[in-house]
Amino acid sequence: MRFGVLVFAAAAAGVLAAEGGNANQNSLKPLDSHLFHSLNKISPPIVLPDQTRALYTTSRYDPEKNKSFSFLSLLDTVSGESTQLTPEMEGERISSPMWLNENTAGYVFKGALYQHNLQPNINGTLFYNTTVGISSATYRAATGQLFFLADVYSDGNINSVAGYKEKEKNRTDSAQVFDNLWARHWNKWMTPVKANLFSVKVPLAENGGLGQAAREVNLMQGLAPSVDPLLRWEAEGYAVSNDGQHAAYVVRSPSPDLSWSTNVDIYLVPCNGSGQPELLTEAYKGAASNPVFSADGSALAWLQMETPGYESDIRRIFVRNITTGQTHSVARDWDLSPHFMIWSADSSVLYTLVQSRGDSKVVTVNVLTGARAELTGSGYIASIARLGTDRLLAVYTNTTATHDIYTIDVNSVGAPMRRLTQANREKLHDVYLGEAEDFWFAGARNEQVHGWMVRPHGFNASQKYPLALLIHGGPQQANGHAFSYAQWNPNMYASAGFVTVQINFHGSPGYGQNFTDSIRQQWGGLPYEDLMTGVDHVIATYGFIDAQRLVALGGSFGGYMANWLNANTDRFSALVAHDGEFNLISGYYSTDELWFAEHDIGGVPFTANGRPNYERFNPERLAAKFKTPTLFVHGASDFRLSLEQSLAPWTLLRRRGIPARLVYFENEDHWINHAGNSVRWYSEVLGWISQWTTSPPAPSHG
């Protein structure tokens, strides 16, 4: 497909077929690591105002060359035909696809904006560039305005960045001095450089060439100056009205308590920079997110957490009238937490995405009454965009289908979606992808708990197979009926010969907020009980599982749980702990976000009231009971859970003569972000769990 024009027609309307082969599974190939990492990944589509076309990007990794590629495509939303517009670009991924006018596309590549005339298989031409790279860009053709994020210093000026960098180069020392606990976050140390939101007039020239750019306007310049240059305002997201008159941006207010506060605000500002930013969320000290303007620009909606210090609080919908300033909350009786939304064409309805029982569904919410209706069923809607007045353009996936673009009829609840793309049809047509088989059981508190199982490649009901329990992180996250391109895809373990089980234990979202909240001060309690009872349930229900060959794997909270399992049970043959927590007390003192532990575990470990909460479910307290062979994986730049959280239990097991291995990635953080490292990750992990479960399949008696 390289340098060729990619044109294909979509499948028949209403098809949600799996991409794996439909033949007898014994004739299908397993999903091996090289194929898995070479799969095409598509971006959310950007719809042309005439609603007949959309832009999206495709990216892929070549394991043989250890290089990544991406290209831009044009989708005809009527016929379902896709046309590759650019050659494959090597290296940095094409991003921010946009429409400059009805015949001209735009995209960002290596920090610059390019324009493209929609002719197939040609490179775009430069449209806008600065002395610093831009990202998260969007364009309003009606006003000729470009909006983007750019990293700048304390003066907020793009043009002075080069001078600041030159001064940095000429420093005679490398000291970094911090007076605030917000010294690092996720994987980066704080620096004076922060992402600010800019607007600039760059009208498209009459001949389609490069327009004359005006001076960039920093839309965050009106915010109060910060005393500490390392804690200045930084944009975490933004939205722009269709008419280009207003922008709303998401920022974390600089303050001495950043490390133990979840307060994230939204400001409204005129796009021409003529007025002061207006704080919309002053009444709430929880996190605000996802601002989105109505189609006519008269209203702004956003999602708001109201509980201070709780990062997994339920998100409430707020709507503000731009003219009057009146704000009201919508659907407060809803017990689920939406994570994304867009407006209908007539501004009467919000189309939201919400996790519900392992699925991500589209749910309509009436902005006046709060009345709701589910538009989609099983599977995972990853993104939505409005397509005219009666359709949505969605990216959909499930356990057996990679992400593709579909249309949804908003007037027909439960109607089949129409598939428009098949990004991996050729790669996966003869590959086994097992379906998720759902089950429910009475877990902790005798409450119903949800999980599912994927059968192994080459499954034979007369044989018994090892079981791999995949434990999700968060802990207030949830497994989903989706195809994952990361480290926890159940079909990768199924193709390695494991019955693969995932359980959404207490604390998981999608089952009501009380279920999510229940994990507070219960890290090693309710989830552990759910997991143990769930494993008992599947062993008793399915006679083809070998109870003597069980392994458990998890990352982040799942890694913590792997350590907790090691201290509390010997039923597993092996464990894998990826960036997990071993010592809740030292973990508190070395993490970047204190609010997380203070809320979830309860208080602080340096007080008489708080200390017992940290000790109660602390794996290190039970170090003498560790006995299971464990593979530890950690990234050097993980500031959520520092490297010592894996070094310590690895030392413990090795010193006690228990088999253990450490896999250390010096260029990774809390996740595995580099495809080549992901290939090695799967090699190490699958090799480890296979090593400890290898034996001839035993006859099944159930």
C-alpha positions in Angstrom: 0.0 0.0 0.0 3.0 2.3 0.3 2.9 5.2 -2.2 -0.2 3.7 -3.7 -3.6 5.2 -4.0 -5.9 3.4 -1.4 -9.5 3.2 -2.6 -12.0 0.7 -1.4 -15.7 0.4 -1.0 -17.4 -0.2 2.3 -19.2 -3.3 3.4 -22.9 -3.6 3.1 -25.0 -1.4 5.4 -25.7 -2.6 8.9 -22.7 -4.9 9.1 -20.8 -5.1 12.4 -18.9 -8.2 11.5 -15.7 -9.3 13.2 -12.5 -8.7 11.2 -11.0 -12.1 12.2 -11.7 -15.0 10.0 -15.1 -16.8 10.0 -13.8 -20.1 8.9 -13.3 -23.1 11.2 -11.0 -21.6 13.8 -8.5 -24.5 13.5 -7.7 -23.2 10.0 -7.1 -19.6 11.3 -3.8 -18.2 12.3 -3.1 -17.0 15.8 -2.7 -13.2 16.3 1.1 -13.0 16.6 3.0 -10.0 18.0 4.4 -8.8 14.7 1.0 -8.8 13.0 -0.7 -7.2 16.0 1.8 -4.3 16.1 1.5 -3.7 12.4 -2.2 -3.1 12.4 -3.6 0.1 11.0 -5.0 2.6 13.5 -7.4 5.3 12.3 -8.2 8.6 13.9 -11.6 10.2 14.6 -13.0 11.7 11.4 -13.4 15.4 10.8 -16.5 16.2 8.8 -16.8 18.8 6.0 -19.6 21.3 6.6 -21.5 20.0 3.6 -21.6 16.6 5.5 -20.7 14.5 2.4 -17.0 14.0 3.1 -14.6 13.6 6.1 -10.9 13.4 6.7 -9.1 10.9 8.9 -5.6 9.6 9.4 -4.2 6.1 9.4 -1.0 5.1 11.2 0.9 1.8 11.3 4.2 0.4 12.6 6.5 -1.7 10.6 8.2 -4.2 13.0 10.8 -5.3 10.4 12.0 -1.7 9.8 11.2 -0.5 13.4 9.6 2.6 11.8 6.1 4.2 12.0 4.2 5.6 9.1 1.0 7.6 8.7 -1.1 9.1 5.9 -4.2 11.3 5.4 -7.4 9.9 3.7 -10.6 11.3 2.3 -13.9 9.5 3.1 -17.0 9.8 1.0 -19.7 9.5 3.7 -22.4 8.6 1.1 -20.6 5.8 -0.9 -18.2 4.7 1.8 -15.2 5.1 -0.5 -11.9 6.1 1.0 -9.1 7.7 -1.0 -5.5 8.0 0.3 -4.5 11.6 -0.1 -0.9 11.7 1.0 2.0 9.2 0.7 2.9 7.4 3.9 4.9 9.8 6.1 7.7 8.3 8.1 8.2 9.2 11.7 6.0 11.6 13.6 2.3 10.9 13.0 0.1 13.2 10.9 -2.3 14.9 13.2 -5.1 17.6 13.4 -6.8 16.9 10.1 -9.0 19.9 9.2 -10.9 21.6 6.5 -9.5 24.9 5.2 -12.4 25.2 2.7 -14.6 22.7 0.8 -11.8 21.8 -1.6 -8.8 22.1 0.7 -7.7 20.0 3.6 -5.2 20.8 6.2 -3.0 18.7 8.6 -0.2 19.1 11.0 3.1 17.3 10.4 6.3 17.9 12.5 4.8 21.0 14.1 3.8 22.8 10.9 0.4 23.1 9.1 0.1 21.9 5.5 -2.7 22.3 3.0 -3.8 19.6 0.5 -5.9 20.0 -2.6 -7.6 16.5 -2.2 -5.7 15.0 -5.1 -4.6 11.4 -4.3 -1.1 10.4 -3.4 0.6 13.9 -3.2 2.2 15.8 -0.4 0.6 18.9 1.0 2.2 22.3 0.8 3.2 24.5 3.7 0.3 26.7 4.9 1.5 28.0 8.3 4.6 27.6 10.3 6.1 29.3 13.4 9.5 29.2 15.2 7.9 26.7 17.6 5.9 23.6 16.7 2.1 23.7 16.9 -0.3 21.0 18.0 -4.0 20.3 18.5 -4.9 22.7 15.7 -8.3 23.6 14.2 -9.4 26.1 11.6 -12.5 28.3 11.1 -12.9 28.9 7.4 -15.6 31.6 7.9 -13.2 33.9 9.6 -9.9 32.5 8.3 -8.7 31.8 11.9 -6.3 29.1 13.0 -6.3 27.9 16.6 -3.5 25.8 18.1 -1.5 25.0 21.2 2.2 26.1 21.3 4.8 25.8 24.1 6.0 29.3 25.3 7.8 30.9 28.2 6.5 33.3 30.8 5.9 36.2 28.4 3.5 34.0 26.3 5.2 35.1 23.1 6.0 32.6 20.4 8.7 34.8 18.8 10.8 35.0 22.0 11.0 31.2 22.5 14.2 30.9 20.5 15.9 33.5 22.7 14.9 31.7 25.9 16.2 28.4 24.5 19.5 30.1 23.6 19.9 31.2 27.2 19.2 27.7 28.4 21.9 26.4 26.2 24.4 28.8 27.7 23.8 27.9 31.3 26.8 26.7 33.3 24.8 24.4 35.5 21.9 21.9 35.1 20.2 22.5 38.5 16.4 22.5 38.7 15.0 24.2 41.8 11.5 23.6 43.1 9.5 25.2 45.9 6.2 23.5 45.0 5.3 19.8 45.1 4.0 20.1 41.5 7.6 19.5 40.4 6.7 16.7 37.9 3.6 15.1 36.4 3.2 11.7 34.7 6.5 11.6 32.9 7.9 15.2 32.8 9.6 17.6 35.2 8.1 21.0 35.4 9.8 23.7 33.3 9.0 27.3 32.4 7.7 26.1 29.1 3.9 25.7 29.0 1.3 25.0 26.3 -0.8 28.1 25.6 -3.8 28.6 23.3 -3.2 30.9 20.3 -5.4 32.2 17.5 -4.1 33.7 14.2 -5.7 35.0 11.0 -4.4 32.9 8.1 -6.9 33.3 5.3 -6.5 30.9 2.4 -5.2 32.8 -0.7 -7.5 33.1 -3.7 -5.3 30.8 -5.7 -5.3 28.3 -2.9 -1.8 29.2 -1.9 -0.2 30.4 1.3 -2.2 33.1 3.0 -0.6 36.1 4.8 -0.6 35.4 8.5 -1.4 38.1 11.0 0.2 38.3 14.4 -0.6 35.4 16.8 -2.9 36.2 19.7 -2.3 34.4 23.0 -5.8 33.8 24.3 -4.5 33.0 27.8 -2.6 36.3 28.3 -5.4 37.8 30.4 -5.1 35.2 33.2 -3.5 36.4 36.5 0.3 36.1 36.4 1.8 33.2 38.5 4.4 33.9 41.1 6.2 30.7 40.4 7.3 30.5 36.7 7.2 26.7 36.9 3.5 26.7 37.8 2.1 29.0 35.1 -1.2 28.4 33.4 -1.2 25.5 30.8 -4.0 24.6 28.4 -5.2 21.0 28.8 -7.8 21.2 26.0 -10.0 23.7 24.3 -13.0 24.3 22.0 -13.9 27.0 19.5 -17.4 28.1 18.4 -18.3 27.4 14.7 -18.4 31.1 14.0 -15.0 31.7 15.5 -16.2 34.2 18.0 -15.5 32.4 21.3 -13.1 29.9 22.7 -13.3 27.9 25.9 -10.2 26.3 27.4 -9.4 23.9 30.2 -6.7 24.9 32.7 -5.4 23.9 36.1 -5.1 27.0 38.2 -1.5 27.6 39.5 -1.6 27.3 43.3 0.5 25.8 46.1 -1.8 22.8 46.4 -1.6 21.5 42.9 -0.5 18.1 44.0 -3.4 17.5 46.3 -6.2 19.4 44.4 -8.2 18.2 41.5 -9.5 21.7 40.7 -9.5 22.1 36.9 -11.3 25.1 35.4 -12.8 26.3 32.2 -12.5 29.9 30.9 -14.4 31.6 28.1 -12.7 34.2 26.0 -13.3 36.1 22.7 -11.2 34.7 19.9 -9.8 38.0 18.9 -8.3 38.6 22.3 -10.3 41.7 22.9 -11.7 40.7 26.3 -10.6 39.2 29.6 -11.0 35.4 30.1 -14.2 34.6 32.1 -14.0 31.9 34.7 -17.1 29.6 34.3 -16.4 27.0 37.0 -15.5 29.0 40.1 -18.3 27.4 42.1 -16.7 23.9 41.8 -13.4 22.6 43.0 -13.5 19.3 41.1 -12.2 18.7 37.6 -14.0 20.3 34.6 -13.5 18.9 31.1 -14.9 18.6 27.5 -16.1 22.1 26.7 -18.2 22.0 23.5 -20.2 24.8 21.8 -23.6 24.4 20.3 -23.9 24.5 16.5 -25.1 28.1 16.5 -22.6 29.2 19.2 -25.3 30.4 21.6 -24.5 27.8 24.3 -21.5 26.0 25.9 -21.7 22.6 27.6 -19.1 20.9 29.7 -18.6 18.0 32.1 -18.0 18.9 35.7 -16.9 16.8 38.7 -18.1 18.4 41.9 -16.3 16.6 44.7 -12.9 18.2 45.5 -9.9 15.8 45.5 -11.8 12.9 43.8 -10.5 12.3 40.3 -13.2 9.6 39.5 -16.2 11.6 40.7 -19.3 11.4 38.5 -19.3 13.9 35.7 -22.3 16.2 35.6 -23.4 18.0 32.4 -23.5 21.8 32.7 -24.9 24.2 30.0 -24.3 27.9 29.8 -26.1 30.5 27.7 -23.4 32.6 26.2 -25.5 35.7 26.0 -27.2 35.7 29.4 -24.6 33.9 31.4 -27.2 31.6 32.9 -25.9 28.1 33.7 -27.8 25.0 34.6 -27.0 21.3 35.2 -28.7 18.6 33.1 -29.7 15.0 33.9 -28.7 15.0 37.6 -30.6 11.8 38.1 -28.2 10.0 35.8 -26.1 7.4 37.7 -23.6 7.0 34.9 -20.7 9.3 34.1 -20.4 10.6 30.5 -16.8 11.2 29.2 -17.5 12.9 25.9 -20.3 14.8 24.2 -21.3 16.9 21.1 -24.4 18.9 20.2 -27.2 18.1 17.8 -27.7 20.3 14.8 -30.6 22.1 16.4 -28.9 22.4 19.8 -31.7 20.6 21.6 -29.8 17.4 22.4 -26.4 16.4 23.5 -25.0 13.2 22.1 -22.9 11.7 24.9 -20.5 8.8 25.2 -20.8 6.8 28.4 -19.4 3.5 29.7 -22.1 1.1 30.6 -21.5 -2.6 31.5 -18.3 -3.0 29.5 -19.6 -1.0 26.5 -19.2 2.6 25.4 -22.6 3.8 24.2 -24.1 6.8 22.5 -26.8 8.2 24.8 -28.9 11.3 23.9 -29.6 13.8 26.6 -32.3 16.5 26.2 -30.7 19.8 27.4 -34.0 21.0 28.8 -35.5 17.9 30.4 -32.5 15.6 30.9 -34.5 12.8 29.2 -32.1 10.1 27.8 -32.1 7.4 25.2 -29.5 4.9 24.2 -28.7 4.9 20.5 -26.2 2.0 20.5 -25.8 -1.4 22.1 -22.9 -3.7 22.6 -19.4 -2.8 21.6 -17.3 0.3 22.1 -18.0 3.7 20.5 -14.6 5.5 20.7 -15.6 8.8 19.1 -18.5 10.6 17.5 -19.0 13.6 15.1 -22.2 15.1 13.8 -23.1 14.2 10.2 -26.0 16.4 9.1 -29.1 16.5 11.2 -29.9 12.9 11.5 -26.7 10.9 11.5 -23.4 10.6 13.5 -20.1 9.5 12.2 -18.6 7.2 14.8 -15.5 5.2 15.4 -16.6 1.7 16.7 -14.7 -1.3 17.9 -15.3 -4.6 19.7 -13.2 -7.5 20.9 -13.1 -9.0 17.4 -13.0 -5.8 15.3 -10.4 -3.1 15.2 -11.5 0.6 15.1 -13.4 1.6 12.0 -15.7 4.4 10.9 -19.5 3.9 10.9 -22.6 6.0 10.6 -25.4 6.0 13.2 -29.0 7.0 12.5 -30.0 9.2 15.4 -33.7 8.8 14.6 -33.7 5.0 14.8 -32.8 3.8 18.3 -31.0 0.4 18.1 -30.8 0.5 14.3 -27.8 -1.3 12.8 -24.8 1.0 12.2 -23.4 1.3 8.7 -19.8 0.5 8.3 -17.7 2.8 6.0 -14.1 1.6 6.5 -12.3 -1.7 6.9 -8.8 -0.6 8.0 -7.5 -4.1 8.7 -9.6 -6.4 6.5 -6.7 -7.8 4.5 -4.5 -8.2 7.6 -7.0 -10.0 9.7 -9.2 -12.0 7.4 -7.5 -15.3 8.2 -6.6 -14.6 11.9 -8.4 -15.9 15.0 -10.0 -13.2 17.1 -12.1 -14.8 19.9 -15.4 -13.2 21.0 -15.9 -12.0 24.5 -18.3 -14.3 26.4 -19.9 -12.3 29.2 -20.7 -13.7 32.6 -22.1 -12.4 35.9 -21.5 -13.7 39.4 -22.2 -12.7 43.0 -19.1 -10.9 44.2 -18.2 -8.9 47.2 -21.2 -7.7 49.3 -23.2 -10.3 47.4 -23.5 -7.7 44.5 -23.5 -8.7 40.9 -20.1 -8.4 39.2 -19.5 -8.5 35.5 -16.7 -10.2 33.5 -16.0 -12.0 30.3 -13.9 -14.7 28.8 -12.1 -15.2 25.4 -11.4 -18.8 24.4 -7.9 -19.8 23.2 -6.9 -20.2 19.6 -7.5 -23.7 18.4 -10.0 -24.3 21.2 -11.1 -27.9 21.8 -13.7 -28.5 24.4 -12.3 -31.9 25.3 -9.0 -30.3 26.5 -8.1 -28.2 29.5 -6.3 -24.9 29.1 -4.4 -22.4 31.4 -6.2 -19.3 32.5 -4.8 -15.7 32.3 -6.6 -13.2 34.5 -6.0 -9.6 33.2 -6.5 -7.1 35.9 -7.3 -3.5 34.9 -5.7 -0.4 36.3 -7.3 2.8 37.6 -8.6 1.4 39.8 -11.6 3.5 38.7 -11.3 2.3 35.1 -13.0 -0.6 33.4 -12.3 -3.3 30.9 -14.3 -2.7 27.7 -15.6 -4.7 24.8 -13.0 -3.0 22.6 -10.0 -4.0 20.5 -6.9 -2.7 22.4 -3.7 -1.9 20.5 -1.8 -1.8 23.8 -0.6 -4.4 26.3 -3.9 -5.9 27.6 -5.6 -7.2 24.4 -7.2 -10.4 25.5 -6.8 -12.0 22.0 -3.0 -11.8 22.3 -3.2 -14.1 25.3 -5.9 -16.2 23.7 -3.7 -16.7 20.7 -0.9 -17.8 23.1 -3.1 -20.6 24.3 -4.8 -19.1 27.4 -8.4 -18.8 28.4 -8.4 -15.1 29.0 -10.6 -13.6 31.7 -11.3 -9.9 32.5 -13.4 -8.8 35.5 -14.8 -5.4 36.2 -14.4 -5.5 40.0 -15.8 -3.1 42.6 -14.5 0.4 41.7 -15.0 0.0 37.9 -17.2 2.7 36.2 -20.2 1.8 34.1 -22.2 0.1 36.9 -23.5 3.1 38.8 -21.5 5.6 40.8 -22.0 3.8 44.1 -20.2 0.8 42.5 -17.3 3.0 41.4 -17.1 4.8 44.8 -17.2 1.5 46.7 -13.4 0.9 46.3 -12.5 3.8 48.6 -10.4 2.4 51.5 -11.0 -1.0 50.0 -8.1 -1.5 47.6 -7.2 -5.0 48.8 -10.7 -5.8 50.0 -13.6 -5.8 47.6 -11.6 -6.0 44.3 -9.6 -9.0 45.7 -12.8 -10.7 46.7 -14.3 -10.1 43.3 -11.3 -11.5 41.5 -11.0 -14.6 43.6 -14.7 -15.3 43.4 -14.7 -14.6 39.7 -11.9 -17.1 39.1 -13.8 -19.7 41.1 -16.9 -19.0 39.0 -15.3 -19.5 35.6 -13.5 -22.7 36.8 -16.7 -24.1 38.1 -18.7 -23.0 35.0 -16.3 -24.0 32.2 -14.9 -27.5 32.4 -12.0 -26.7 30.0 -10.1 -24.5 32.5 -7.1 -26.1 34.3 -7.3 -24.9 37.9 -3.6 -25.8 38.4 -2.4 -23.5 35.7 -3.5 -20.0 36.5 -1.7 -16.7 36.0 -2.6 -13.1 36.8 -1.3 -9.9 35.1 -2.0 -6.3 35.7 -0.6 -2.8 35.2 -0.8 0.3 37.6 -3.5 -0.7 40.1 -3.5 -4.1 38.3 0.2 -4.3 39.2 -0.6 -3.4 42.8 -3.2 -6.2 42.8 -0.6 -8.6 41.4 1.5 -7.8 44.5 -1.5 -8.1 46.8 -2.2 -11.5 45.3 1.3 -12.6 45.9 0.9 -11.7 49.6 -2.5 -13.4 50.0 -2.8 -16.5 47.8 -0.7 -19.2 46.2 -3.3 -20.3 43.6 -1.4 -18.6 40.7 1.5 -20.3 39.0 3.0 -16.9 38.0 2.3 -13.2 38.2 3.1 -10.1 36.1 3.2 -6.7 37.8 3.6 -3.8 35.3 4.4 -0.4 37.0 2.6 -1.6 40.1 2.7 -0.4 43.7 4.4 -2.5 46.4 4.5 -0.1 49.3 1.6 2.3 49.8 3.5 4.4 52.2 6.6 5.1 50.2 4.4 5.3 47.2 2.5 8.2 48.7 5.7 10.1 49.4 7.1 9.6 45.9 4.0 10.0 43.6 3.1 13.1 41.6 -0.6 13.2 42.5 -1.2 13.2 46.2 -5.0 13.6 45.9 -5.3 10.1 44.5 -4.0 8.3 47.6 -5.5 10.8 50.0 -9.0 10.1 48.7 -8.8 6.5 47.7 -6.7 5.1 50.6 -7.9 7.7 53.1 -6.0 10.6 54.6 -2.2 10.9 54.8 0.2 8.3 56.2 1.9 10.7 58.6 -1.0 11.0 60.9 -2.4 8.6 63.5 -5.7 8.4 61.8 -4.3 8.0 58.3 -1.5 5.6 58.9 -3.7 2.5 59.5 -5.5 3.0 56.2 -2.2 2.8 54.3 -1.0 -0.3 56.3 -4.2 -2.2 56.0 -3.8 -3.1 52.3 -0.1 -2.5 52.0 1.6 -5.5 50.2 4.9 -4.6 51.8 3.5 -5.3 55.2 3.0 -8.9 54.1 6.4 -9.3 52.3 7.2 -12.5 54.2 4.2 -14.2 52.6 5.3 -13.5 48.9 5.9 -16.8 47.2 4.8 -16.7 43.5 7.2 -16.3 40.6 6.7 -12.7 39.3 7.8 -10.7 36.3 8.1 -7.0 37.1 8.0 -4.4 34.3 8.8 -0.7 34.8 9.5 2.5 32.8 12.2 4.9 34.0 10.0 8.0 33.6 7.0 6.8 35.5 6.4 9.5 38.1 3.0 8.1 39.2 4.7 5.0 40.5 8.4 5.3 40.7 10.9 2.6 39.7 11.5 1.6 43.3 7.9 0.1 43.4 9.1 -2.6 41.1 12.7 -2.8 42.4 11.6 -3.5 45.9 9.4 -6.6 45.3 11.9 -7.9 42.7 14.7 -7.6 45.4 12.4 -9.3 47.9 11.7 -12.3 45.7 15.3 -12.7 44.4 16.7 -12.4 47.9 14.3 -15.1 49.1 15.2 -17.4 46.2 11.9 -17.1 44.5 12.0 -16.8 40.7 11.6 -13.2 39.6 12.6 -11.1 36.6 12.8 -7.3 36.0 12.2 -5.8 32.6 13.3 -2.1 32.6 12.5 0.4 29.8 14.7 3.4 30.1 12.6 5.4 27.6 9.1 4.6 28.8 6.9 5.9 31.5 3.7 4.6 33.1 2.8 3.0 29.7 4.7 1.4 26.9 4.5 4.1 24.2 7.1 2.8 21.7 6.0 0.1 19.3 9.4 -1.7 19.4 9.2 -1.8 23.2 5.7 -3.1 23.0 6.9 -6.0 20.8 9.5 -6.8 23.4 7.0 -6.4 26.2 4.7 -9.1 24.8 7.7 -11.3 24.1 8.7 -11.1 27.8 5.2 -11.3 29.3 3.9 -14.2 27.1 7.2 -16.0 27.5 7.0 -15.7 31.3 3.4 -16.9 31.8 3.9 -19.7 29.3 7.0 -20.8 31.1 5.1 -21.4 34.3 2.0 -23.0 32.8 3.6 -25.3 30.2 2.3 -28.9 30.3 0.4 -31.1 27.9 -3.3 -30.2 27.7 -5.2 -32.4 30.2 -8.5 -34.1 29.2 -11.6 -32.1 30.1 -14.3 -33.7 32.3 -16.9 -30.9 32.0 
